[in-house]
Amino acid sequence: MGVLRTPDDRFAALPDYPFAPGYVDVQARGMDPLRMHYVDAGPSDAPVVVLLHGQPTWSYLYRHVIGVLCGAGLRVIAPDNIGYGRSDKPTDPTAYTFKRHVDWIHSAITRLDLTDITLVVQDWGGPIGLSVLAREPDRFTRVLATNTILHTCDPGLAGKLEWPHHAAGDGQVVLQEALLDYVAYYQRSPELVPSFFLEAVAGPLSPDVRAAYDAPFPDRSFTAGLRQMTALIPLTRNDPGAVIGRETMTVLGEWRRPFLTAYSDGDPATRGWDKVFAEHVPGAKGQPHTTVTGAGHFIQEQRGHELGRIVTEFVARTG
């Protein structure tokens, strides 16, 4: 199996992203070790905040959040998922599975020996990061979820989500049409350009910011992981990812440490999940859950400084 590494010159002089690259070798079952990139910013002995991104972004998405957190004296670890950013990119799409994405982030956290973690998750960062928490909950002290979901296909989600995504009856599912269109587009489009989606949802963006989001993917040979991730969205109860999601939700049902939601008001794809988490997770009870106004799915791009302040206040209030 081939593995590509995006040339370093693609990441030269990115706007508002002055962070030196860090690397850690990560492991997943059935795969040779791969090199994962991460940002490590702020005081090395400070409380650590782990920021997990989703598709089609990388740690660049969190650049403004990182600045606020470091300014508050916190340490930030912001990895790039395998297949994204400056991390290694296997060229075989089938190398990417939901479980392996969880394995890779879990491997990074354990090899960096991170503990007392404040976990911040968005998009696929939620299913991946929360499933890592489910494996080793004692490494984590608090969670902030923003514009993310947890794939379960649970029939109990009926009527709770703006974009329905749940089982209904014997052998049936109810899915938002736009979700299926999105999955199909990623499988059929000859070219995938991340900045196209960022511009559509969080624009207008400057040309240099659009170029930064596209930097990890010089050509289509680098996009196997980008393309495959939508194919990993569980659409039925039988999907392996839905099984992982239900196992993770079971653990969250016993999570009594602080859990805060900070969703935007302009993201129908995830709207409703904030209330699902607030009702399901014991540690979410009594938390000052908030809605960030004037932002869509990529809340870090449009309201990054505000999200950073929410995280720092959360850490200070629950410390």
N, C-alpha and C positions, 0 to 999 in steps of 0.2 A: 504494500500500500504506500502510495506517495504522500509526503507531507511537505507543504509549502510554508515558507516564512516570508512575509511581506518585507521588501527591502526597507532598511532604516530610513533612507532618504525620503520615503513617502510621508514620514512623520516629522520632518524638519520644520521648525518654526510654525507650528500650528497655533492659531489664535487662542489665547487664554489657557494654554495647556503647557506650562513650563516644567512639567514633572519628569524627573529622570526615570527611565524604565527600570523595573525590577522583574526578575524572572524566577520561577520555581518549577521544578519538574513534577508533573502530576501523573497519577496512575488511574487507569480504569481497567476493569476485567476484560481480558481478551485483546488488550492493546499494549504496544510498547509505550514507555514513558513519553510524554509530550511536554513541551515547554510552554508554560502559561505566563503571560505578562500581567503585571499588576502595578498600580501606583501605590507607593508607600510615602505618605506625606504627614507632616506634623511631628510633634515630639514622640520619640520612640517609647517613652515610658508612660505615655498618657493613655487614658481609656480609648479603646479602639472601636471604630465604626467601620463596618464592612458594607460597601455599596455594591449591589448587584444589578447589572443591566439586563436588558432583553434583546429582542430583535427589532430592527436591524442595526442596532447601535453598538457602542463599545464604551469604555470608561470615559471617553471624551464627553459623553452625555452629562457626566457629573461634574464637569470642571468648575462651575460656579458654586455648586454645593461643597466641593472639596475646599475651596477657598474660605468659605464661611466657617466650616468645621475646624480647619486648621487655625483660623483666626481666633476661635474660641478655646484653643489649647487642646484639641482632640487629635488623636492619631487616626488617619484614614487609610484603609486598604480597599482599593477599587480594582478588582480583577477584570480581565477580558476573558469571556467564555472562550473555550477552544473553538476555533473556526472564526473568531472575531478579533478585531483590534490588532495588537501586536503578538497575539498568541499563535501557536502553530495551527495550521489548517490542513487536516487530512483531505485528500482529494476524492476519496470514496464516500459518497453521501451516506451509505449504509453504516459507516463508522460512527455516525452520530446517532445516539439513542438518548431518550429521556434519562434512563438510568446512568448512562455514561456521563452526561452533563452533570448529574448530581455527584457521581463519583469524582469527577475532575475538580469541582469546587470543594467538595469534602476533603479531597487530597491536599489541595492548596491550604485550606484552613488548618489541617492537622500538621502539615510539614512546616508551616510558618508558626505553629504552636500558638495560635490565637485563642484567647480565653476572655471571659467577661465581655463578650461581644455585643455591641448594639448592631442589629441587622436591619439594613434598609433595602427594600426590594421593590422593583417595578417591572411590569411586563413579565417575561419569562424568569426574571430574577426571583419572582415569588414562588412558582412551582419548584424551581431548582433550590433556592436558598431555604425555603421552609422545609423541604424534604431533607436537606442537610441537618437542619435543626432537629428534625424528628429522629435522626440517627444518634445525635449527641446533644441532647437538650442542655446539658450542664455547661456547655461551652458558651451559651448565650444568656444574656442578662435581660435584654429587651428587644422588641421588634417594632419597626415602623413600616407599614405597608402602604404603598401609594400606587394607584392605577395598575393593580395586578389581580390575578384570579388564582384559583387552585382547581385544576382539572379533576373533576370527580364524576361527572355525568349523573350525579345523584338526583333521583326523582324529586327529592325534597326541595330542590332549587326552583321548582315550577312557580312562576309568579313573582320571584324575588329579583330577577335580573332583567335589565333593559334588553340585553341581547340574550334570548333564551338559549340554554345549552344544558339540556338535561334529558334523562330517560323519561319515557312516558308510556306506561303500560308494558305489556309483554312484547319484548323485541322491537320497541319503537323508541325513537329519540325525537326531540324538538330542537332545531338549530336555527339560529339567525341566518338568513340568506346571505347577508354580507360576509359572514364568517366563511361560508363555503366558497364564495367568490374570491375571498382573500387567499384561502388555501389553494384554490385552482390557479390563481394568477401566479403564485410563487412556483408552482410546478410547471407551468406552460410558457411563461415568459422567457424569451431567449436571453434577455439581459436583466439583471437585477441591480438597481442603483439605489442605495440607501437614502441618499439625499432627496430622492423623489418623494419618499414617504414623509421624511422630516419636513420638507417644504410644504407638502399638502396639509399636514396636521399642525405644524408648529411655526410655519413661515409667516412673513417673509424672512428668509435667512440670507446673510451676505454670501457672496461667492466663495470666500475663503472658509467660512463655516461649512458650507455644503461640501467643499473639497475635503475638509477634515473628516466628515462622516464617510466619505467615499474612499479615503486614503488606504484602508486595509485591503482593498480589493482592486488591484491594478488591472485585472482582466477576469473573465468568467471562470478561469481555472481555479481562482481563489475562493469561489463562492459556494462550494459544496455544502458547507455548514449553514451558510445563510439561507440557501434554498431548502435544505432538509428540515430546518426547524419548524416550518409550518406543517410539514408532513407529520410531525410528532405531536401535533395538537390532538388529544384524544377526542374523538367524535362519538364514541360508543362506550358503554360500560365495560366492554371486553378488552379495550385497549390497555396495554401494559402501563401506559402513563396514567390512566384513570385508576388503576389499582394502586399505583404509588400515591396518587392524589388522595385517595380515600384513607390509606394508611397514615398519611401525613395529617389529614384532617382529624383522625382519631387522636393522634398525639396532641394536636392543638386544642382538642376538647378538654385536655387536662393541663394546659399551659396556664400557670397562674402568675407568671412574671409579666411585667407591663407589655401591653400590645396596643399600639396606637395606629389609627388609620388617618391618612391625609390625602384624600382623593381630590382630583380636580372636578370642576363643574361641567367640563366639556368633553367627556370621554364616555360615550354610550357603550362602548365595547366592554368596559369594566364596571359600569355603574350598577350598583346593587351589591357588589362584593364587599364594599366597606361595611354595609349593614350585616351581611352574612358573617363576616369575621367578628364584628362587634357583639353579635348575639351568641356566637358559638364559642369564642375563646374566653375562658374565665378571666384572664389577665386584661381583657379589654373592658371589663365592667368598670364604670366610673371614670374612664379615661376621657380627656377632653378632645374627642374626635373632631376633626376639622375638615372643611371643604375649602380648597384653594380656588379662588375665582379667576376667571380669565385665562384658563389654560386647557389644553386638550390632553391627549394621551401622554405626550412627552413633557411632563410637568417640569422636569429638570431644565429643559431648554427654555421654557417660557417663564418659569417662576423659580429658577434655581436658587437664588439668594433667599427667597421666602421659605423654600423647602429646607434649606440649610439652617435657617433660624428655628424652624419647627423642630428639627432634629436636636439642635443644641439645647433648646428649652426642655425638650423631652428628657434628654440625658441629665440635665441639671435638676429637674423636678423629681426624677425617680432615682437619683443617685444616692 
